[in-house]
Amino acid sequence: MVLQFIDPEDCNCTDCQTGVAVPLRHATQSTLARLVTGELRARFDATVKIHITVTLSPPLLALMRPNGRLPYGATNLLHEAQRWDAEIGITATED
Ligand SMILES: [Zn+2]
């Protein structure tokens, strides 16, 4: 079965058992990413908070000067994504 829906946190309906849906509690980060992009649909009325954290490597703070400003050229580095490793974490909770 092809996953199409994200159901309420503790859902255990037939779709959840056959893999057409997954309960929010068991949604993986990649599943949540598919929800954010609209590839999957949420099938419940509750508001869901999606928390996305992006961790850059090297860390941005390491580039900052003591005054909190970025050195000249750092902005260009940020735009050249291939120079950065980005680790993206996604979690979701019902509100
Ligand atoms: Zn279900």
PDB file of the backbone (N, CA, C, O) and the ligand in Angstrom, with CONECT records:
HET     ZN  A 101       1
ATOM      1  N   MET A   1       0.836  -1.194   0.000  1.00  0.00           N
ATOM      2  CA  MET A   1       0.000   0.000   0.000  1.00  0.00           C
ATOM      3  C   MET A   1       0.873   1.248   0.000  1.00  0.00           C
ATOM      4  O   MET A   1       1.948   1.267   0.600  1.00  0.00           O
ATOM      5  N   VAL A   2       0.410   2.268  -0.666  1.00  0.00           N
ATOM      6  CA  VAL A   2       1.160   3.520  -0.755  1.00  0.00           C
ATOM      7  C   VAL A   2       0.665   4.475   0.320  1.00  0.00           C
ATOM      8  O   VAL A   2      -0.534   4.722   0.452  1.00  0.00           O
ATOM      9  N   LEU A   3       1.605   5.002   1.081  1.00  0.00           N
ATOM     10  CA  LEU A   3       1.263   5.946   2.145  1.00  0.00           C
ATOM     11  C   LEU A   3       0.697   7.232   1.556  1.00  0.00           C
ATOM     12  O   LEU A   3       1.314   7.855   0.693  1.00  0.00           O
ATOM     13  N   GLN A   4      -0.486   7.623   2.033  1.00  0.00           N
ATOM     14  CA  GLN A   4      -1.127   8.836   1.521  1.00  0.00           C
ATOM     15  C   GLN A   4      -1.496   9.833   2.614  1.00  0.00           C
ATOM     16  O   GLN A   4      -1.574  11.036   2.368  1.00  0.00           O
ATOM     17  N   PHE A   5      -1.727   9.313   3.845  1.00  0.00           N
ATOM     18  CA  PHE A   5      -2.273  10.173   4.892  1.00  0.00           C
ATOM     19  C   PHE A   5      -1.474  10.063   6.191  1.00  0.00           C
ATOM     20  O   PHE A   5      -0.828   9.053   6.466  1.00  0.00           O
ATOM     21  N   ILE A   6      -1.542  11.128   6.970  1.00  0.00           N
ATOM     22  CA  ILE A   6      -1.081  11.085   8.350  1.00  0.00           C
ATOM     23  C   ILE A   6      -2.324  11.239   9.216  1.00  0.00           C
ATOM     24  O   ILE A   6      -3.069  12.209   9.081  1.00  0.00           O
ATOM     25  N   ASP A   7      -2.537  10.292  10.090  1.00  0.00           N
ATOM     26  CA  ASP A   7      -3.735  10.235  10.921  1.00  0.00           C
ATOM     27  C   ASP A   7      -3.429  10.732  12.334  1.00  0.00           C
ATOM     28  O   ASP A   7      -2.271  10.983  12.666  1.00  0.00           O
ATOM     29  N   PRO A   8      -4.472  10.875  13.173  1.00  0.00           N
ATOM     30  CA  PRO A   8      -4.245  11.344  14.548  1.00  0.00           C
ATOM     31  C   PRO A   8      -3.227  10.482  15.283  1.00  0.00           C
ATOM     32  O   PRO A   8      -2.979   9.330  14.926  1.00  0.00           O
ATOM     33  N   GLU A   9      -2.648  11.074  16.316  1.00  0.00           N
ATOM     34  CA  GLU A   9      -1.502  10.473  17.017  1.00  0.00           C
ATOM     35  C   GLU A   9      -1.640   8.990  17.327  1.00  0.00           C
ATOM     36  O   GLU A   9      -0.723   8.210  17.072  1.00  0.00           O
ATOM     37  N   ASP A  10      -2.772   8.606  17.871  1.00  0.00           N
ATOM     38  CA  ASP A  10      -2.902   7.222  18.321  1.00  0.00           C
ATOM     39  C   ASP A  10      -3.868   6.414  17.453  1.00  0.00           C
ATOM     40  O   ASP A  10      -4.424   5.413  17.906  1.00  0.00           O
ATOM     41  N   CYS A  11      -4.064   6.841  16.229  1.00  0.00           N
ATOM     42  CA  CYS A  11      -5.015   6.158  15.345  1.00  0.00           C
ATOM     43  C   CYS A  11      -4.568   4.713  15.091  1.00  0.00           C
ATOM     44  O   CYS A  11      -3.376   4.411  15.032  1.00  0.00           O
ATOM     45  N   ASN A  12      -5.527   3.868  14.949  1.00  0.00           N
ATOM     46  CA  ASN A  12      -5.224   2.467  14.638  1.00  0.00           C
ATOM     47  C   ASN A  12      -6.292   1.934  13.679  1.00  0.00           C
ATOM     48  O   ASN A  12      -6.757   0.801  13.811  1.00  0.00           O
ATOM     49  N   CYS A  13      -6.667   2.773  12.716  1.00  0.00           N
ATOM     50  CA  CYS A  13      -7.719   2.387  11.780  1.00  0.00           C
ATOM     51  C   CYS A  13      -7.176   1.390  10.757  1.00  0.00           C
ATOM     52  O   CYS A  13      -5.985   1.077  10.752  1.00  0.00           O
ATOM     53  N   THR A  14      -8.038   0.909   9.918  1.00  0.00           N
ATOM     54  CA  THR A  14      -7.640  -0.074   8.905  1.00  0.00           C
ATOM     55  C   THR A  14      -6.543   0.491   8.000  1.00  0.00           C
ATOM     56  O   THR A  14      -5.599  -0.214   7.644  1.00  0.00           O
ATOM     57  N   ASP A  15      -6.677   1.781   7.627  1.00  0.00           N
ATOM     58  CA  ASP A  15      -5.654   2.398   6.774  1.00  0.00           C
ATOM     59  C   ASP A  15      -4.290   2.423   7.455  1.00  0.00           C
ATOM     60  O   ASP A  15      -3.262   2.207   6.812  1.00  0.00           O
ATOM     61  N   CYS A  16      -4.289   2.690   8.773  1.00  0.00           N
ATOM     62  CA  CYS A  16      -3.021   2.701   9.502  1.00  0.00           C
ATOM     63  C   CYS A  16      -2.426   1.289   9.564  1.00  0.00           C
ATOM     64  O   CYS A  16      -1.207   1.115   9.544  1.00  0.00           O
ATOM     65  N   GLN A  17      -3.301   0.295   9.639  1.00  0.00           N
ATOM     66  CA  GLN A  17      -2.814  -1.089   9.714  1.00  0.00           C
ATOM     67  C   GLN A  17      -2.297  -1.577   8.365  1.00  0.00           C
ATOM     68  O   GLN A  17      -1.406  -2.425   8.310  1.00  0.00           O
ATOM     69  N   THR A  18      -2.853  -1.045   7.280  1.00  0.00           N
ATOM     70  CA  THR A  18      -2.433  -1.506   5.955  1.00  0.00           C
ATOM     71  C   THR A  18      -1.357  -0.623   5.331  1.00  0.00           C
ATOM     72  O   THR A  18      -0.821  -0.955   4.273  1.00  0.00           O
ATOM     73  N   GLY A  19      -1.034   0.507   5.981  1.00  0.00           N
ATOM     74  CA  GLY A  19       0.044   1.344   5.473  1.00  0.00           C
ATOM     75  C   GLY A  19      -0.402   2.473   4.555  1.00  0.00           C
ATOM     76  O   GLY A  19       0.438   3.181   3.998  1.00  0.00           O
ATOM     77  N   VAL A  20      -1.697   2.652   4.390  1.00  0.00           N
ATOM     78  CA  VAL A  20      -2.194   3.787   3.597  1.00  0.00           C
ATOM     79  C   VAL A  20      -2.050   5.071   4.407  1.00  0.00           C
ATOM     80  O   VAL A  20      -1.897   6.160   3.855  1.00  0.00           O
ATOM     81  N   ALA A  21      -2.104   4.917   5.731  1.00  0.00           N
ATOM     82  CA  ALA A  21      -1.946   6.048   6.642  1.00  0.00           C
ATOM     83  C   ALA A  21      -0.972   5.651   7.740  1.00  0.00           C
ATOM     84  O   ALA A  21      -0.714   4.470   7.974  1.00  0.00           O
ATOM     85  N   VAL A  22      -0.437   6.671   8.409  1.00  0.00           N
ATOM     86  CA  VAL A  22       0.428   6.419   9.565  1.00  0.00           C
ATOM     87  C   VAL A  22      -0.019   7.368  10.671  1.00  0.00           C
ATOM     88  O   VAL A  22      -0.274   8.543  10.407  1.00  0.00           O
ATOM     89  N   PRO A  23      -0.119   6.870  11.921  1.00  0.00           N
ATOM     90  CA  PRO A  23      -0.452   7.768  13.022  1.00  0.00           C
ATOM     91  C   PRO A  23       0.671   8.794  13.218  1.00  0.00           C
ATOM     92  O   PRO A  23       1.848   8.469  13.068  1.00  0.00           O
ATOM     93  N   LEU A  24       0.302  10.014  13.548  1.00  0.00           N
ATOM     94  CA  LEU A  24       1.290  11.087  13.713  1.00  0.00           C
ATOM     95  C   LEU A  24       2.433  10.666  14.627  1.00  0.00           C
ATOM     96  O   LEU A  24       3.596  10.979  14.372  1.00  0.00           O
ATOM     97  N   ARG A  25       2.085   9.949  15.700  1.00  0.00           N
ATOM     98  CA  ARG A  25       3.088   9.531  16.677  1.00  0.00           C
ATOM     99  C   ARG A  25       4.202   8.690  16.037  1.00  0.00           C
ATOM    100  O   ARG A  25       5.340   8.692  16.507  1.00  0.00           O
ATOM    101  N   HIS A  26       3.861   7.980  14.971  1.00  0.00           N
ATOM    102  CA  HIS A  26       4.831   7.076  14.350  1.00  0.00           C
ATOM    103  C   HIS A  26       5.385   7.619  13.030  1.00  0.00           C
ATOM    104  O   HIS A  26       6.108   6.923  12.318  1.00  0.00           O
ATOM    105  N   ALA A  27       5.039   8.871  12.713  1.00  0.00           N
ATOM    106  CA  ALA A  27       5.542   9.450  11.461  1.00  0.00           C
ATOM    107  C   ALA A  27       7.035   9.738  11.581  1.00  0.00           C
ATOM    108  O   ALA A  27       7.479  10.350  12.552  1.00  0.00           O
ATOM    109  N   THR A  28       7.796   9.299  10.603  1.00  0.00           N
ATOM    110  CA  THR A  28       9.236   9.549  10.600  1.00  0.00           C
ATOM    111  C   THR A  28       9.504  10.966  10.108  1.00  0.00           C
ATOM    112  O   THR A  28       8.599  11.645   9.623  1.00  0.00           O
ATOM    113  N   GLN A  29      10.738  11.401  10.235  1.00  0.00           N
ATOM    114  CA  GLN A  29      11.094  12.739   9.757  1.00  0.00           C
ATOM    115  C   GLN A  29      10.833  12.881   8.267  1.00  0.00           C
ATOM    116  O   GLN A  29      10.351  13.922   7.820  1.00  0.00           O
ATOM    117  N   SER A  30      11.145  11.849   7.493  1.00  0.00           N
ATOM    118  CA  SER A  30      10.923  11.960   6.049  1.00  0.00           C
ATOM    119  C   SER A  30       9.429  11.983   5.737  1.00  0.00           C
ATOM    120  O   SER A  30       9.000  12.631   4.782  1.00  0.00           O
ATOM    121  N   THR A  31       8.637  11.275   6.546  1.00  0.00           N
ATOM    122  CA  THR A  31       7.186  11.318   6.355  1.00  0.00           C
ATOM    123  C   THR A  31       6.654  12.712   6.645  1.00  0.00           C
ATOM    124  O   THR A  31       5.818  13.229   5.904  1.00  0.00           O
ATOM    125  N   LEU A  32       7.138  13.322   7.724  1.00  0.00           N
ATOM    126  CA  LEU A  32       6.714  14.678   8.069  1.00  0.00           C
ATOM    127  C   LEU A  32       7.143  15.677   6.993  1.00  0.00           C
ATOM    128  O   LEU A  32       6.422  16.628   6.694  1.00  0.00           O
ATOM    129  N   ALA A  33       8.319  15.450   6.419  1.00  0.00           N
ATOM    130  CA  ALA A  33       8.774  16.329   5.341  1.00  0.00           C
ATOM    131  C   ALA A  33       7.816  16.237   4.162  1.00  0.00           C
ATOM    132  O   ALA A  33       7.538  17.243   3.509  1.00  0.00           O
ATOM    133  N   ARG A  34       7.312  15.046   3.885  1.00  0.00           N
ATOM    134  CA  ARG A  34       6.354  14.873   2.781  1.00  0.00           C
ATOM    135  C   ARG A  34       5.027  15.554   3.105  1.00  0.00           C
ATOM    136  O   ARG A  34       4.316  15.985   2.198  1.00  0.00           O
ATOM    137  N   LEU A  35       4.690  15.653   4.386  1.00  0.00           N
ATOM    138  CA  LEU A  35       3.497  16.385   4.788  1.00  0.00           C
ATOM    139  C   LEU A  35       3.699  17.883   4.542  1.00  0.00           C
ATOM    140  O   LEU A  35       2.813  18.565   4.028  1.00  0.00           O
ATOM    141  N   VAL A  36       4.874  18.375   4.918  1.00  0.00           N
ATOM    142  CA  VAL A  36       5.174  19.795   4.761  1.00  0.00           C
ATOM    143  C   VAL A  36       5.136  20.196   3.286  1.00  0.00           C
ATOM    144  O   VAL A  36       4.682  21.290   2.953  1.00  0.00           O
ATOM    145  N   THR A  37       5.603  19.329   2.414  1.00  0.00           N
ATOM    146  CA  THR A  37       5.640  19.662   0.984  1.00  0.00           C
ATOM    147  C   THR A  37       4.303  19.425   0.304  1.00  0.00           C
ATOM    148  O   THR A  37       4.138  19.768  -0.867  1.00  0.00           O
ATOM    149  N   GLY A  38       3.341  18.842   1.019  1.00  0.00           N
ATOM    150  CA  GLY A  38       2.024  18.634   0.445  1.00  0.00           C
ATOM    151  C   GLY A  38       1.862  17.306  -0.259  1.00  0.00           C
ATOM    152  O   GLY A  38       0.811  17.028  -0.836  1.00  0.00           O
ATOM    153  N   GLU A  39       2.896  16.486  -0.215  1.00  0.00           N
ATOM    154  CA  GLU A  39       2.819  15.177  -0.868  1.00  0.00           C
ATOM    155  C   GLU A  39       1.870  14.240  -0.118  1.00  0.00           C
ATOM    156  O   GLU A  39       1.199  13.402  -0.719  1.00  0.00           O
ATOM    157  N   LEU A  40       1.831  14.403   1.213  1.00  0.00           N
ATOM    158  CA  LEU A  40       0.914  13.630   2.049  1.00  0.00           C
ATOM    159  C   LEU A  40      -0.108  14.581   2.646  1.00  0.00           C
ATOM    160  O   LEU A  40       0.151  15.776   2.787  1.00  0.00           O
ATOM    161  N   ARG A  41      -1.271  14.044   2.997  1.00  0.00           N
ATOM    162  CA  ARG A  41      -2.305  14.888   3.594  1.00  0.00           C
ATOM    163  C   ARG A  41      -2.551  14.480   5.037  1.00  0.00           C
ATOM    164  O   ARG A  41      -2.525  13.295   5.371  1.00  0.00           O
ATOM    165  N   ALA A  42      -2.792  15.478   5.895  1.00  0.00           N
ATOM    166  CA  ALA A  42      -3.158  15.221   7.280  1.00  0.00           C
ATOM    167  C   ALA A  42      -4.658  14.968   7.329  1.00  0.00           C
ATOM    168  O   ALA A  42      -5.447  15.715   6.750  1.00  0.00           O
ATOM    169  N   ARG A  43      -5.039  13.903   8.028  1.00  0.00           N
ATOM    170  CA  ARG A  43      -6.449  13.538   8.049  1.00  0.00           C
ATOM    171  C   ARG A  43      -7.017  13.671   9.459  1.00  0.00           C
ATOM    172  O   ARG A  43      -7.567  12.722  10.017  1.00  0.00           O
ATOM    173  N   PHE A  44      -6.873  14.857  10.014  1.00  0.00           N
ATOM    174  CA  PHE A  44      -7.455  15.133  11.325  1.00  0.00           C
ATOM    175  C   PHE A  44      -7.590  16.633  11.487  1.00  0.00           C
ATOM    176  O   PHE A  44      -6.985  17.414  10.752  1.00  0.00           O
ATOM    177  N   ASP A  45      -8.402  17.024  12.471  1.00  0.00           N
ATOM    178  CA  ASP A  45      -8.720  18.439  12.632  1.00  0.00           C
ATOM    179  C   ASP A  45      -7.757  19.191  13.545  1.00  0.00           C
ATOM    180  O   ASP A  45      -7.682  20.418  13.484  1.00  0.00           O
ATOM    181  N   ALA A  46      -7.030  18.481  14.380  1.00  0.00           N
ATOM    182  CA  ALA A  46      -6.166  19.150  15.350  1.00  0.00           C
ATOM    183  C   ALA A  46      -5.078  19.947  14.637  1.00  0.00           C
ATOM    184  O   ALA A  46      -4.632  19.590  13.547  1.00  0.00           O
ATOM    185  N   THR A  47      -4.669  21.024  15.276  1.00  0.00           N
ATOM    186  CA  THR A  47      -3.554  21.802  14.766  1.00  0.00           C
ATOM    187  C   THR A  47      -2.261  21.077  15.106  1.00  0.00           C
ATOM    188  O   THR A  47      -2.084  20.581  16.218  1.00  0.00           O
ATOM    189  N   VAL A  48      -1.377  21.024  14.146  1.00  0.00           N
ATOM    190  CA  VAL A  48      -0.099  20.360  14.366  1.00  0.00           C
ATOM    191  C   VAL A  48       1.006  21.398  14.264  1.00  0.00           C
ATOM    192  O   VAL A  48       1.056  22.192  13.325  1.00  0.00           O
ATOM    193  N   LYS A  49       1.881  21.371  15.247  1.00  0.00           N
ATOM    194  CA  LYS A  49       3.050  22.239  15.192  1.00  0.00           C
ATOM    195  C   LYS A  49       4.187  21.438  14.581  1.00  0.00           C
ATOM    196  O   LYS A  49       4.521  20.351  15.052  1.00  0.00           O
ATOM    197  N   ILE A  50       4.771  21.981  13.539  1.00  0.00           N
ATOM    198  CA  ILE A  50       5.920  21.343  12.905  1.00  0.00           C
ATOM    199  C   ILE A  50       7.161  22.118  13.326  1.00  0.00           C
ATOM    200  O   ILE A  50       7.243  23.330  13.126  1.00  0.00           O
ATOM    201  N   HIS A  51       8.108  21.427  13.898  1.00  0.00           N
ATOM    202  CA  HIS A  51       9.351  22.060  14.337  1.00  0.00           C
ATOM    203  C   HIS A  51      10.467  21.618  13.395  1.00  0.00           C
ATOM    204  O   HIS A  51      10.742  20.427  13.253  1.00  0.00           O
ATOM    205  N   ILE A  52      11.091  22.577  12.769  1.00  0.00           N
ATOM    206  CA  ILE A  52      12.179  22.243  11.859  1.00  0.00           C
ATOM    207  C   ILE A  52      13.450  22.915  12.362  1.00  0.00           C
ATOM    208  O   ILE A  52      13.488  24.130  12.557  1.00  0.00           O
ATOM    209  N   THR A  53      14.470  22.126  12.566  1.00  0.00           N
ATOM    210  CA  THR A  53      15.753  22.685  12.963  1.00  0.00           C
ATOM    211  C   THR A  53      16.771  22.353  11.874  1.00  0.00           C
ATOM    212  O   THR A  53      16.821  21.232  11.365  1.00  0.00           O
ATOM    213  N   VAL A  54      17.562  23.332  11.538  1.00  0.00           N
ATOM    214  CA  VAL A  54      18.606  23.119  10.539  1.00  0.00           C
ATOM    215  C   VAL A  54      19.944  23.352  11.226  1.00  0.00           C
ATOM    216  O   VAL A  54      20.213  24.443  11.728  1.00  0.00           O
ATOM    217  N   THR A  55      20.767  22.332  11.243  1.00  0.00           N
ATOM    218  CA  THR A  55      22.087  22.442  11.851  1.00  0.00           C
ATOM    219  C   THR A  55      23.124  22.509  10.745  1.00  0.00           C
ATOM    220  O   THR A  55      23.269  21.577   9.954  1.00  0.00           O
ATOM    221  N   LEU A  56      23.841  23.621  10.699  1.00  0.00           N
ATOM    222  CA  LEU A  56      24.839  23.792   9.652  1.00  0.00           C
ATOM    223  C   LEU A  56      26.211  23.378  10.155  1.00  0.00           C
ATOM    224  O   LEU A  56      26.554  23.577  11.321  1.00  0.00           O
ATOM    225  N   SER A  57      26.975  22.807   9.262  1.00  0.00           N
ATOM    226  CA  SER A  57      28.337  22.460   9.583  1.00  0.00           C
ATOM    227  C   SER A  57      29.254  23.014   8.485  1.00  0.00           C
ATOM    228  O   SER A  57      29.062  22.645   7.327  1.00  0.00           O
ATOM    229  N   PRO A  58      30.217  23.858   8.768  1.00  0.00           N
ATOM    230  CA  PRO A  58      30.583  24.314  10.107  1.00  0.00           C
ATOM    231  C   PRO A  58      29.500  25.206  10.697  1.00  0.00           C
ATOM    232  O   PRO A  58      28.746  25.843   9.961  1.00  0.00           O
ATOM    233  N   PRO A  59      29.422  25.252  12.021  1.00  0.00           N
ATOM    234  CA  PRO A  59      28.365  26.048  12.643  1.00  0.00           C
ATOM    235  C   PRO A  59      28.524  27.531  12.352  1.00  0.00           C
ATOM    236  O   PRO A  59      29.633  28.063  12.307  1.00  0.00           O
ATOM    237  N   LEU A  60      27.403  28.171  12.159  1.00  0.00           N
ATOM    238  CA  LEU A  60      27.401  29.597  11.846  1.00  0.00           C
ATOM    239  C   LEU A  60      28.054  30.411  12.952  1.00  0.00           C
ATOM    240  O   LEU A  60      28.743  31.396  12.685  1.00  0.00           O
ATOM    241  N   LEU A  61      27.833  29.992  14.208  1.00  0.00           N
ATOM    242  CA  LEU A  61      28.386  30.756  15.335  1.00  0.00           C
ATOM    243  C   LEU A  61      29.905  30.809  15.291  1.00  0.00           C
ATOM    244  O   LEU A  61      30.518  31.775  15.745  1.00  0.00           O
ATOM    245  N   ALA A  62      30.513  29.746  14.733  1.00  0.00           N
ATOM    246  CA  ALA A  62      31.966  29.721  14.685  1.00  0.00           C
ATOM    247  C   ALA A  62      32.506  30.823  13.784  1.00  0.00           C
ATOM    248  O   ALA A  62      33.649  31.255  13.927  1.00  0.00           O
ATOM    249  N   LEU A  63      31.666  31.272  12.852  1.00  0.00           N
ATOM    250  CA  LEU A  63      32.090  32.325  11.931  1.00  0.00           C
ATOM    251  C   LEU A  63      31.902  33.714  12.518  1.00  0.00           C
ATOM    252  O   LEU A  63      32.535  34.671  12.072  1.00  0.00           O
ATOM    253  N   MET A  64      31.028  33.828  13.522  1.00  0.00           N
ATOM    254  CA  MET A  64      30.670  35.151  14.020  1.00  0.00           C
ATOM    255  C   MET A  64      31.804  35.800  14.784  1.00  0.00           C
ATOM    256  O   MET A  64      32.575  35.157  15.497  1.00  0.00           O
ATOM    257  N   ARG A  65      31.863  37.065  14.602  1.00  0.00           N
ATOM    258  CA  ARG A  65      32.823  37.842  15.369  1.00  0.00           C
ATOM    259  C   ARG A  65      32.235  38.118  16.751  1.00  0.00           C
ATOM    260  O   ARG A  65      31.037  37.938  16.965  1.00  0.00           O
ATOM    261  N   PRO A  66      33.075  38.554  17.684  1.00  0.00           N
ATOM    262  CA  PRO A  66      32.571  38.838  19.037  1.00  0.00           C
ATOM    263  C   PRO A  66      31.416  39.837  19.049  1.00  0.00           C
ATOM    264  O   PRO A  66      30.588  39.805  19.959  1.00  0.00           O
ATOM    265  N   ASN A  67      31.348  40.718  18.057  1.00  0.00           N
ATOM    266  CA  ASN A  67      30.258  41.700  18.018  1.00  0.00           C
ATOM    267  C   ASN A  67      28.978  41.108  17.434  1.00  0.00           C
ATOM    268  O   ASN A  67      27.985  41.819  17.279  1.00  0.00           O
ATOM    269  N   GLY A  68      28.989  39.804  17.105  1.00  0.00           N
ATOM    270  CA  GLY A  68      27.792  39.150  16.615  1.00  0.00           C
ATOM    271  C   GLY A  68      27.581  39.293  15.121  1.00  0.00           C
ATOM    272  O   GLY A  68      26.602  38.780  14.578  1.00  0.00           O
ATOM    273  N   ARG A  69      28.483  39.979  14.457  1.00  0.00           N
ATOM    274  CA  ARG A  69      28.343  40.160  13.014  1.00  0.00           C
ATOM    275  C   ARG A  69      29.152  39.094  12.272  1.00  0.00           C
ATOM    276  O   ARG A  69      30.117  38.533  12.791  1.00  0.00           O
ATOM    277  N   LEU A  70      28.726  38.848  11.063  1.00  0.00           N
ATOM    278  CA  LEU A  70      29.457  37.893  10.241  1.00  0.00           C
ATOM    279  C   LEU A  70      30.592  38.607   9.517  1.00  0.00           C
ATOM    280  O   LEU A  70      30.433  39.754   9.098  1.00  0.00           O
ATOM    281  N   PRO A  71      31.722  37.949   9.367  1.00  0.00           N
ATOM    282  CA  PRO A  71      32.816  38.586   8.632  1.00  0.00           C
ATOM    283  C   PRO A  71      32.448  38.749   7.162  1.00  0.00           C
ATOM    284  O   PRO A  71      31.576  38.051   6.643  1.00  0.00           O
ATOM    285  N   TYR A  72      33.113  39.663   6.515  1.00  0.00           N
ATOM    286  CA  TYR A  72      32.862  39.893   5.097  1.00  0.00           C
ATOM    287  C   TYR A  72      33.068  38.589   4.334  1.00  0.00           C
ATOM    288  O   TYR A  72      34.073  37.903   4.527  1.00  0.00           O
ATOM    289  N   GLY A  73      32.121  38.250   3.474  1.00  0.00           N
ATOM    290  CA  GLY A  73      32.267  37.036   2.673  1.00  0.00           C
ATOM    291  C   GLY A  73      31.492  35.860   3.237  1.00  0.00           C
ATOM    292  O   GLY A  73      31.208  34.902   2.518  1.00  0.00           O
ATOM    293  N   ALA A  74      31.152  35.920   4.502  1.00  0.00           N
ATOM    294  CA  ALA A  74      30.450  34.791   5.115  1.00  0.00           C
ATOM    295  C   ALA A  74      29.071  34.591   4.486  1.00  0.00           C
ATOM    296  O   ALA A  74      28.596  33.463   4.355  1.00  0.00           O
ATOM    297  N   THR A  75      28.445  35.684   4.104  1.00  0.00           N
ATOM    298  CA  THR A  75      27.134  35.591   3.479  1.00  0.00           C
ATOM    299  C   THR A  75      27.228  34.820   2.166  1.00  0.00           C
ATOM    300  O   THR A  75      26.348  34.029   1.824  1.00  0.00           O
ATOM    301  N   ASN A  76      28.313  35.070   1.443  1.00  0.00           N
ATOM    302  CA  ASN A  76      28.495  34.318   0.197  1.00  0.00           C
ATOM    303  C   ASN A  76      28.627  32.828   0.480  1.00  0.00           C
ATOM    304  O   ASN A  76      28.093  31.997  -0.254  1.00  0.00           O
ATOM    305  N   LEU A  77      29.336  32.501   1.543  1.00  0.00           N
ATOM    306  CA  LEU A  77      29.477  31.092   1.924  1.00  0.00           C
ATOM    307  C   LEU A  77      28.111  30.472   2.170  1.00  0.00           C
ATOM    308  O   LEU A  77      27.848  29.337   1.774  1.00  0.00           O
ATOM    309  N   LEU A  78      27.249  31.232   2.830  1.00  0.00           N
ATOM    310  CA  LEU A  78      25.918  30.713   3.149  1.00  0.00           C
ATOM    311  C   LEU A  78      25.133  30.392   1.884  1.00  0.00           C
ATOM    312  O   LEU A  78      24.337  29.454   1.853  1.00  0.00           O
ATOM    313  N   HIS A  79      25.369  31.183   0.848  1.00  0.00           N
ATOM    314  CA  HIS A  79      24.618  30.980  -0.381  1.00  0.00           C
ATOM    315  C   HIS A  79      25.169  29.819  -1.202  1.00  0.00           C
ATOM    316  O   HIS A  79      24.475  29.280  -2.064  1.00  0.00           O
ATOM    317  N   GLU A  80      26.399  29.441  -0.940  1.00  0.00           N
ATOM    318  CA  GLU A  80      26.980  28.320  -1.669  1.00  0.00           C
ATOM    319  C   GLU A  80      26.771  27.062  -0.837  1.00  0.00           C
ATOM    320  O   GLU A  80      27.657  26.625  -0.103  1.00  0.00           O
ATOM    321  N   ALA A  81      25.580  26.493  -0.970  1.00  0.00           N
ATOM    322  CA  ALA A  81      25.151  25.408  -0.089  1.00  0.00           C
ATOM    323  C   ALA A  81      26.097  24.219  -0.116  1.00  0.00           C
ATOM    324  O   ALA A  81      26.176  23.472   0.859  1.00  0.00           O
ATOM    325  N   GLN A  82      26.810  24.034  -1.206  1.00  0.00           N
ATOM    326  CA  GLN A  82      27.669  22.848  -1.295  1.00  0.00           C
ATOM    327  C   GLN A  82      28.838  22.914  -0.318  1.00  0.00           C
ATOM    328  O   GLN A  82      29.517  21.916  -0.074  1.00  0.00           O
ATOM    329  N   ARG A  83      29.058  24.088   0.229  1.00  0.00           N
ATOM    330  CA  ARG A  83      30.145  24.202   1.197  1.00  0.00           C
ATOM    331  C   ARG A  83      29.670  23.898   2.613  1.00  0.00           C
ATOM    332  O   ARG A  83      30.462  23.872   3.554  1.00  0.00           O
ATOM    333  N   TRP A  84      28.392  23.672   2.747  1.00  0.00           N
ATOM    334  CA  TRP A  84      27.842  23.435   4.064  1.00  0.00           C
ATOM    335  C   TRP A  84      27.160  22.086   4.118  1.00  0.00           C
ATOM    336  O   TRP A  84      26.500  21.669   3.166  1.00  0.00           O
ATOM    337  N   ASP A  85      27.324  21.420   5.222  1.00  0.00           N
ATOM    338  CA  ASP A  85      26.534  20.227   5.469  1.00  0.00           C
ATOM    339  C   ASP A  85      25.359  20.647   6.329  1.00  0.00           C
ATOM    340  O   ASP A  85      25.543  21.227   7.399  1.00  0.00           O
ATOM    341  N   ALA A  86      24.174  20.363   5.875  1.00  0.00           N
ATOM    342  CA  ALA A  86      22.985  20.727   6.633  1.00  0.00           C
ATOM    343  C   ALA A  86      22.290  19.464   7.131  1.00  0.00           C
ATOM    344  O   ALA A  86      21.991  18.549   6.364  1.00  0.00           O
ATOM    345  N   GLU A  87      22.049  19.444   8.411  1.00  0.00           N
ATOM    346  CA  GLU A  87      21.325  18.331   8.996  1.00  0.00           C
ATOM    347  C   GLU A  87      19.963  18.874   9.409  1.00  0.00           C
ATOM    348  O   GLU A  87      19.878  19.811  10.203  1.00  0.00           O
ATOM    349  N   ILE A  88      18.914  18.292   8.877  1.00  0.00           N
ATOM    350  CA  ILE A  88      17.590  18.817   9.121  1.00  0.00           C
ATOM    351  C   ILE A  88      16.802  17.863  10.018  1.00  0.00           C
ATOM    352  O   ILE A  88      16.678  16.673   9.731  1.00  0.00           O
ATOM    353  N   GLY A  89      16.282  18.408  11.092  1.00  0.00           N
ATOM    354  CA  GLY A  89      15.478  17.614  11.999  1.00  0.00           C
ATOM    355  C   GLY A  89      14.040  18.105  11.987  1.00  0.00           C
ATOM    356  O   GLY A  89      13.792  19.307  12.081  1.00  0.00           O
ATOM    357  N   ILE A  90      13.095  17.188  11.871  1.00  0.00           N
ATOM    358  CA  ILE A  90      11.689  17.576  11.841  1.00  0.00           C
ATOM    359  C   ILE A  90      10.921  16.769  12.886  1.00  0.00           C
ATOM    360  O   ILE A  90      10.989  15.540  12.911  1.00  0.00           O
ATOM    361  N   THR A  91      10.205  17.461  13.728  1.00  0.00           N
ATOM    362  CA  THR A  91       9.319  16.779  14.664  1.00  0.00           C
ATOM    363  C   THR A  91       7.959  17.444  14.588  1.00  0.00           C
ATOM    364  O   THR A  91       7.845  18.594  14.163  1.00  0.00           O
ATOM    365  N   ALA A  92       6.929  16.722  14.998  1.00  0.00           N
ATOM    366  CA  ALA A  92       5.581  17.284  14.966  1.00  0.00           C
ATOM    367  C   ALA A  92       4.832  16.881  16.224  1.00  0.00           C
ATOM    368  O   ALA A  92       4.971  15.763  16.720  1.00  0.00           O
ATOM    369  N   THR A  93       4.042  17.803  16.726  1.00  0.00           N
ATOM    370  CA  THR A  93       3.192  17.507  17.872  1.00  0.00           C
ATOM    371  C   THR A  93       1.825  18.088  17.631  1.00  0.00           C
ATOM    372  O   THR A  93       1.689  19.145  17.013  1.00  0.00           O
ATOM    373  N   GLU A  94       0.798  17.395  18.120  1.00  0.00           N
ATOM    374  CA  GLU A  94      -0.538  17.963  18.054  1.00  0.00           C
ATOM    375  C   GLU A  94      -0.621  19.079  19.068  1.00  0.00           C
ATOM    376  O   GLU A  94      -0.108  18.962  20.181  1.00  0.00           O
ATOM    377  N   ASP A  95      -1.265  20.156  18.680  1.00  0.00           N
ATOM    378  CA  ASP A  95      -1.348  21.314  19.561  1.00  0.00           C
ATOM    379  C   ASP A  95      -2.531  21.177  20.492  1.00  0.00           C
ATOM    380  O   ASP A  95      -2.773  22.058  21.317  1.00  0.00           O
TER     381      ASP A  95
HETATM  382 ZN    ZN A 101      -5.601   5.685  10.958  1.00  0.00          ZN2+
END
